Structures are given as C-alpha cells and as structure tokens.
Amino acid sequence: MAELKLNIELHTKYWKRCLKSVLPTGYSSNDSSRMTLGFFILSALDVLDQHKKLLSEKERADIRDWILRCQHPSGGFCGSTNHRFPDEYYVDVGQGKELMDPANLAATYFAILALTYVGDLSQVRRRDCLKWLQTLQRDDGSFGELVTTNGTIEGGRDMRYCYIATAIRWMLVGDQISKEELKDDIDVDKLVEHLRSGQTYDGGISESSQHESHAGYTYCAIASLQFLGRLPDPSKISYSDSLTSPNLINVPDIVHWLVSRQVGYHAEDHDGETVSQKRPGPSEQLSLDQLSLQDSECVGINGRCNKPVDTCYVFWVGASLDIVGRSNLIDRNPIRRFLLEETQHQIGGFGQFPGKPPDIYHSYLALAILAIWKEPGLKSFDPALCVSAEQREKINAQRSIALVPTRTYWKHGYSFSIKEDDPNFEKAMAESEDAPDLAGDTSTFSQAVKT
C-alpha cells in the first residue's frame, strides 16, 4: 500500500483560495463570523509556513486595519465591521455611553489572535477589554457571549466561553496579572469550580454533570485549566487511582473517556448517522492498556457516545490528550489514515466526514492535529492556544512589549508618547514641558493633537 502523505502544495492552494478569492456561497450567511474565518485562514497558512510568502505588506496592513475597525469602544471586538456602529454613535452626550452593538467573546478571541499575524497587540485596548471580560462572568463562574444594552449576559453556560475567556486573559496579561489590573480580573476560583462541575459520571465534560459528555467541551475545560495554571502536572498524575484534589477535575477518568472515543471505521458502515462502534465504553471498567484498535486500518473519532466519526473530533480528543501528556494512548497511524484517506479532499482541505466537501473549520482542525503529531511540512503546534508553537511565542513577546507602560510628555505645546523601556525615556521626561502628567496614556501623536 502506497505511503500516505499530506499534500502540502494542494492544501496551500486551498487556503490561498480562501484568502484571495470570494468564498463559496455557503459562507454568505457567516458575516457575523468573518473574524473567525479570517483567523482560521491566517493561522492555517502559518502552520503550512506560507503565511509570510502569500501576504504582501499592504495586504497585512489592510487586514490589520479591518480587524482594528471591529474593536468596540467599550472593550472587545465585533464579528465584522458590519456589526459595529461608527464612532460618533458611541459618544457620551450627557446620558452615558450607549452600549450599542456589543462586542462578543468569540470575535474578540479570534481578533486578538489574528492581529498577531498581521500586526501586534499594541493597539488592543487591553484595560477596556479586561474590564469588559469581567462583565461577562456570571455568579456561578460561567461566561456568556455578550452583554446586552440592559446589562443581561446572553449566551450558553458551556465550556466554550470559559475557554475563550481564559485564552483572552492569557493573551492580554500572561501567567501573572499585575496588582493594578487585579481589580479588573475575572473570578478564577469560581470559574474553576464551574469547570469541575461539568464532569459527568462517565468521565467526560459537558455544560454540567447532568448533560451529555462532549469532546469539544472536554477540550475547552482542559485547556482553560492550563491557561489558569490549575491543570496538574501530567508527570505527577497517577492513572491507577482517581484524582479528586480540590480545584482539579478527575483527569484519569477524562483520559479514559477520551480514549474511548476511537471508532473502527469502514467506509461501507457510514450512512451519515451511525458507524460501527468497536471501542468498549468506560462502564466496562477496562484498563487503558486494554483499549486497542491496532487491527483497524482506519480509526475515526466521535465526540459523543454512539455518534458518527467527524474530522474535528480528532483534534478535540487528540489535543486534549496531548495537553495532559497521554497522547500515546490513541492509535495515531489508523487515525492519520482516516484523515488523509477518507476526509482529505482532492482540491485540498478536509471535509467534516467522508464524502463531504472541504470547509474552513474542519480543514483547519485537521491540519492542527496533524501538526501536533509532527506531520512533515507542518510547524510545531500548541494544542491549548490552537496556533503554531512559534506563534504562541510571538504572542508572548508581543504581550511583553504591550505591557511596558507608556508615558506622555510635552514639547513645544505638543504631546508625544514614549515607552518606559525606550533608551530616550529619561531624557524625554527630563525635557518635558510643564503640563498635566498623563501617565499611562497610550495616545499616538496624531490622536493627541486631535484631542
């Protein structure tokens, strides 16, 4: 049997079409998700190591400007420029600022990530964003998607919003939040308790212990705990006994449930609804070493018990196991064969399941899990942030620069901004004319003149 390979050139063409051409009509209803689609395209090209080759400086600037136009005056980002009023509509005319077209959590996450590919974090309103993020947390620790004009938090209580909130927080403040920004921080303990409450009887995680376990929610909870520094060290976890430490989820039971998501796949078994389930479930109390599908030529992964296999769940399960240091427990070769032989499309990209055309979401997550598994031609990948390891380090560096305080000094009647790590900082401060001290103001020169 011929060796299966990921066709880098073919996938690069697919993502180039997504970047440069008009997307298929199926995406016309996704205007509110344009930020999400933009991130997937930029990040996929980065994982393929084609991002810098296919984007000119002008194109990068245009994308950066478009993202920044989606930034909401009250913090966060909107899904597209069509979901944000012009600036003059947000001016306080004596009755307070109107909370119009509020930012949403998902768009903010993808906007910040996308900015790091075409710019940096310097123009993100960090403090406003952190304050806004705090308003999205409910009393039970969960997060909603947005806050309405009457102050109501809308959106489900599932783990997706928890993940996005913790990822935004990590990108903006890192592992240690400053004392100054602590008052604007989310309630981490309540959030962790909410994450714990989602673990169900079978070991997986859902919106709550009374809902059905879901691979996507399980991934979101695990990655959230890593961002918060509350995930136990994988090398110190004992898989012979359950782990029930305070503020921690039961990781061994989660691993058992994740491994059980593997399904022996045969093309003739797929009818769009069900597939043959060859993997015993957790209720049979088998050890992890007994769970094996090595005889299966193709192995798919489902997201819930007795559901069909799906390309995206290969990532949700595989990345979750990688975060907790147990990726060795799944059969990578037959799963890789399932992706490359069954869902990889002849025009590039990946479909949701065999027979489906490629789409941006499933194509990206397929590349992501293959990158985690060190597929030749792909960059190393960070499973928690869902970007290349190189990009995660880039975000770290951009955050460090953005966190350096900026001071405003005055000269000849004009205000200028300078960062405290600038070699000319002390000289500029010493020569500053007698004027109000606007420490911390990050206005540019042109903005300062306008005001």
C-alpha positions in Angstrom: 0.0 0.0 0.0 1.4 3.4 -1.0 2.5 5.6 1.8 0.1 8.3 2.7 1.4 11.9 2.7 -0.1 15.3 3.4 -0.1 17.2 0.1 1.4 20.5 1.3 1.1 22.1 -2.1 -2.5 21.2 -2.5 -3.5 22.4 0.9 -1.6 25.7 0.4 -3.6 26.3 -2.8 -6.8 25.6 -0.9 -6.0 28.1 1.8 -4.7 30.6 -0.7 -8.1 30.5 -2.5 -9.8 31.1 0.8 -7.5 34.1 1.4 -7.5 35.7 -2.0 -10.8 34.7 -3.6 -14.5 35.0 -2.8 -15.6 32.2 -0.5 -18.3 29.8 -1.7 -21.9 30.9 -1.3 -22.3 28.6 1.7 -20.4 31.2 3.7 -22.6 34.1 2.7 -24.6 33.8 5.9 -21.5 33.9 8.1 -20.9 37.7 8.0 -21.0 37.8 11.8 -18.3 35.2 11.9 -15.9 36.8 9.4 -13.3 37.3 12.2 -13.4 33.6 12.9 -12.9 32.7 9.3 -10.1 35.2 8.9 -8.2 33.7 11.8 -8.5 30.1 10.5 -7.2 31.2 7.1 -4.2 33.2 8.5 -3.3 30.5 11.0 -3.6 27.7 8.6 -1.2 29.4 6.2 1.2 29.9 9.2 1.0 26.2 10.1 1.9 25.4 6.5 4.7 28.0 6.7 3.2 30.0 3.8 1.8 33.0 5.7 4.7 35.4 5.0 5.1 34.3 1.4 1.4 34.9 0.4 0.7 38.2 2.2 2.2 41.5 1.0 2.8 44.3 3.4 -0.2 46.2 2.0 -2.4 43.1 2.4 -1.2 42.7 6.0 -1.9 46.4 6.7 -5.4 46.2 5.2 -6.3 43.1 7.3 -4.9 44.7 10.4 -6.9 47.9 9.8 -10.1 45.9 9.2 -9.6 44.0 12.5 -9.0 47.2 14.4 -12.1 48.8 12.9 -14.0 45.9 14.6 -12.7 46.9 18.0 -15.5 48.1 20.3 -15.1 51.4 22.3 -16.3 49.6 25.4 -13.8 46.7 25.1 -13.7 43.6 23.0 -14.3 43.1 19.3 -17.3 42.6 17.0 -17.5 39.9 14.4 -17.2 42.2 11.4 -17.3 45.9 10.6 -21.0 45.5 9.7 -21.7 44.7 13.3 -20.3 47.9 14.7 -21.7 51.5 14.5 -19.4 54.4 13.5 -17.5 56.0 16.4 -19.8 59.0 16.6 -22.7 56.8 17.8 -20.8 55.9 21.0 -20.1 59.5 22.1 -21.4 60.4 25.5 -23.8 63.4 25.1 -24.6 63.6 28.7 -26.6 60.5 29.2 -23.8 58.0 29.4 -22.3 56.0 26.5 -24.7 53.8 24.7 -23.9 50.1 24.7 -24.7 49.6 21.1 -23.8 46.5 19.0 -21.9 44.9 21.9 -18.7 43.1 21.3 -18.8 39.3 21.6 -16.5 36.8 23.2 -15.7 34.6 20.2 -14.9 37.5 17.9 -12.6 39.1 20.5 -10.6 35.9 20.8 -10.2 35.4 17.1 -9.5 39.1 16.5 -6.6 39.2 19.1 -5.1 36.1 17.6 -5.5 37.3 14.0 -3.8 40.6 14.9 -0.7 38.8 16.0 -0.2 37.6 12.4 -0.6 40.9 10.7 0.4 43.3 13.4 0.8 43.2 17.2 -1.1 43.8 20.4 -0.1 47.5 20.9 -3.5 48.8 19.6 -5.7 46.5 21.6 -7.5 48.4 24.4 -6.2 46.0 27.0 -7.7 47.5 30.1 -11.1 48.1 28.4 -11.1 44.5 27.2 -10.2 43.1 30.6 -13.0 45.2 32.2 -15.5 44.1 29.6 -14.4 40.4 30.0 -15.2 40.7 33.7 -18.7 41.8 33.0 -19.4 38.5 31.0 -18.8 36.3 34.0 -21.9 35.1 35.9 -22.3 34.4 39.6 -21.8 30.6 39.0 -18.4 31.2 37.4 -19.5 30.6 33.8 -19.2 33.1 31.0 -21.7 34.4 28.4 -21.1 35.6 24.9 -22.1 39.2 25.2 -23.8 41.8 27.5 -27.0 43.3 26.1 -27.9 47.0 26.4 -29.9 46.3 29.6 -26.9 44.6 31.2 -28.1 41.0 30.7 -25.4 38.3 30.0 -26.5 36.3 27.0 -25.2 33.0 25.7 -24.9 29.5 27.0 -23.1 28.3 30.1 -21.0 25.7 28.3 -17.2 25.4 28.4 -16.5 27.1 25.0 -17.0 30.5 26.5 -14.9 29.6 29.5 -12.1 28.6 27.2 -12.3 31.7 25.1 -12.3 33.9 28.2 -9.2 32.2 29.7 -7.4 32.4 26.4 -8.1 36.1 26.0 -7.0 36.7 29.6 -3.8 34.8 29.0 -3.0 36.7 25.8 -3.5 40.1 27.4 -1.9 39.6 30.9 0.1 36.3 30.7 0.6 34.0 33.6 0.9 36.7 36.2 -1.7 39.6 36.4 -0.4 42.8 37.9 -1.8 44.2 41.2 -3.1 47.3 39.2 -5.2 45.1 36.9 -6.3 42.6 39.6 -9.4 44.5 40.4 -10.5 44.1 36.7 -9.7 40.4 36.8 -12.3 37.6 36.5 -13.1 35.3 39.5 -10.7 32.5 38.8 -11.9 30.3 41.7 -15.5 30.4 40.6 -14.5 29.6 37.0 -12.5 26.6 38.1 -15.4 25.4 40.2 -17.7 25.7 37.2 -15.3 23.7 35.1 -15.2 21.0 37.7 -19.0 20.9 37.9 -19.2 19.9 34.2 -17.5 16.5 34.7 -20.1 13.7 34.3 -20.4 10.2 35.6 -18.6 8.7 32.6 -15.5 11.0 33.0 -16.1 13.4 30.1 -17.1 17.0 30.5 -20.3 18.8 29.4 -22.0 22.0 30.3 -22.9 20.4 33.7 -22.7 17.0 35.3 -26.3 16.4 34.2 -25.6 16.9 30.5 -24.0 14.5 28.0 -20.2 14.5 27.8 -18.8 16.2 24.7 -15.3 16.1 23.3 -15.3 19.8 22.4 -16.4 20.8 25.9 -13.8 18.4 27.4 -11.0 20.1 25.4 -12.2 23.5 26.4 -12.2 22.7 30.1 -8.7 21.1 30.0 -7.2 24.0 28.0 -8.9 26.5 30.3 -7.3 24.9 33.3 -3.9 25.0 31.7 -4.3 28.8 30.9 -5.2 29.3 34.6 -2.3 27.2 35.9 -4.8 24.8 37.6 -4.1 21.7 35.5 -2.0 19.2 37.4 1.5 18.2 36.1 0.9 15.3 33.8 4.1 13.6 35.1 2.6 13.5 38.6 -0.8 12.1 37.8 -1.5 8.5 38.9 -3.7 6.7 36.4 -4.3 3.8 38.7 -6.4 5.9 41.1 -8.9 8.7 40.6 -7.7 12.2 41.2 -10.0 14.3 43.3 -7.9 17.1 44.6 -9.6 20.5 45.3 -10.0 22.7 42.3 -9.0 19.9 39.9 -11.0 17.7 37.7 -10.6 13.9 37.6 -8.0 13.7 34.9 -7.7 9.8 34.7 -11.5 9.5 34.1 -11.3 12.1 31.4 -8.4 10.3 29.7 -10.4 7.0 29.8 -13.4 8.7 28.2 -11.3 10.4 25.6 -9.5 7.2 24.6 -13.0 5.6 24.3 -13.9 8.0 21.5 -11.9 6.0 18.9 -14.1 4.1 16.4 -13.1 1.5 14.0 -14.1 2.9 10.6 -15.2 1.2 7.4 -16.5 3.2 4.5 -19.4 0.8 3.9 -20.6 1.4 7.5 -21.0 5.2 7.2 -24.6 6.3 6.5 -24.3 9.8 7.8 -25.9 8.9 11.1 -24.1 5.9 12.7 -20.9 4.0 12.5 -19.9 0.6 14.0 -18.6 1.2 17.5 -15.8 -1.2 18.3 -14.4 0.6 21.3 -15.7 -0.5 24.7 -17.0 2.3 26.9 -15.8 3.3 30.4 -18.7 1.5 32.1 -16.9 -1.8 31.3 -14.1 -0.8 33.7 -11.3 -1.9 31.4 -7.8 -0.6 31.9 -6.3 1.9 29.4 -3.8 -0.7 28.2 -6.7 -3.0 27.2 -8.2 -0.4 24.9 -6.7 -1.1 21.4 -7.8 -0.7 17.8 -4.5 -1.7 16.3 -6.1 -4.1 13.9 -8.3 -1.4 12.3 -7.0 0.0 9.1 -8.8 3.3 9.7 -9.9 4.8 13.0 -12.2 7.7 13.3 -13.1 9.7 16.4 -16.5 10.7 17.6 -17.5 13.5 20.0 -20.1 11.6 22.0 -21.1 8.0 22.5 -22.8 6.3 19.6 -22.3 9.2 17.2 -20.7 9.2 13.8 -17.0 10.0 13.4 -16.1 13.6 12.5 -12.8 15.2 11.4 -13.0 18.0 14.1 -13.2 15.5 16.9 -9.8 14.1 16.0 -8.5 17.4 17.1 -10.7 17.9 20.2 -9.7 14.4 21.5 -6.1 14.3 20.3 -5.3 17.8 21.5 -6.9 17.1 24.9 -4.8 14.0 25.4 -1.7 15.9 24.3 -2.3 18.6 26.9 -2.5 16.1 29.7 0.5 14.2 28.4 -1.3 11.0 27.3 -1.4 11.2 23.5 0.4 7.9 23.4 -2.8 6.1 24.3 -4.5 6.5 20.9 -3.7 4.8 17.6 -2.3 7.6 15.6 -1.5 5.7 12.4 -5.0 4.5 11.6 -6.4 7.8 12.7 -4.0 9.6 10.4 -5.1 7.2 7.6 -8.7 8.1 8.3 -7.9 11.8 7.8 -5.6 11.5 4.8 -7.6 8.8 3.0 -11.2 9.5 4.0 -11.7 13.2 4.7 -8.8 14.9 2.9 -10.3 16.4 -0.3 -8.9 16.2 -3.8 -9.0 20.0 -4.1 -7.3 20.5 -0.8 -8.7 21.0 2.7 -10.7 18.4 4.7 -14.4 17.7 5.0 -16.4 17.0 8.1 -16.6 13.3 7.3 -16.0 11.2 4.2 -17.9 12.4 1.2 -18.3 16.0 2.4 -16.6 19.0 0.6 -13.9 20.8 2.5 -14.7 23.6 4.8 -12.5 26.1 6.6 -13.3 24.9 10.1 -12.7 21.2 9.6 -9.7 21.8 7.3 -8.0 23.9 10.0 -8.5 21.4 12.8 -7.3 18.6 10.7 -4.1 20.5 10.0 -3.9 21.3 13.7 -3.9 17.7 14.9 -1.5 16.6 12.2 0.8 19.4 13.3 0.6 18.2 16.9 1.6 14.8 15.7 4.6 16.3 13.9 3.4 15.7 10.3 6.3 16.6 7.9 5.9 20.0 6.3 3.9 21.5 9.2 5.1 23.7 12.1 5.1 22.5 15.7 1.7 23.2 17.2 0.5 24.4 20.6 -2.6 22.3 21.5 -4.1 24.7 24.1 -4.0 28.0 22.2 -4.7 26.2 18.9 -1.9 28.0 17.0 1.7 27.1 16.0 4.2 26.9 18.8 6.1 29.7 17.0 3.0 31.9 17.1 2.4 31.3 20.8 6.0 32.5 21.5 5.3 35.5 19.2 2.2 36.4 21.3 4.3 36.1 24.4 6.8 38.6 23.0 4.1 41.0 21.7 2.4 40.9 25.1 5.7 41.7 26.9 6.1 44.8 24.7 2.5 45.9 25.1 2.7 45.6 28.9 5.6 48.2 29.1 3.9 51.4 30.4 3.7 54.3 28.0 4.1 57.9 29.2 3.1 61.2 27.6 5.5 64.1 27.5 5.0 67.6 26.2 7.3 69.6 23.9 6.6 72.9 22.1 3.0 72.6 23.0 2.5 69.1 21.5 2.1 65.8 23.3 4.2 62.7 22.5 4.1 59.2 23.7 7.1 57.1 24.7 7.5 53.7 26.3 9.4 53.5 29.6 11.9 51.0 28.1 12.8 53.4 25.3 16.5 54.5 25.6 15.4 58.1 25.3 12.8 57.8 28.0 14.6 59.6 30.9 15.8 62.4 28.6 12.3 62.9 27.2 10.8 63.1 30.7 13.5 65.5 31.9 13.0 67.8 29.0 9.2 67.6 29.2 7.5 71.0 29.5 5.3 71.8 32.5 2.0 70.2 31.6 -0.5 67.7 33.2 1.0 64.3 33.7 -0.9 61.8 31.6 1.0 58.7 32.7 -0.4 55.6 31.1 -2.0 57.4 28.2 -1.3 55.4 25.0 -2.5 58.0 22.5 -0.4 58.4 19.4 0.9 61.8 18.4 -1.9 62.4 15.8 -4.6 61.4 18.3 -3.2 63.7 20.9 -3.2 66.7 18.6 -6.9 66.0 17.6 -7.9 65.9 21.3 
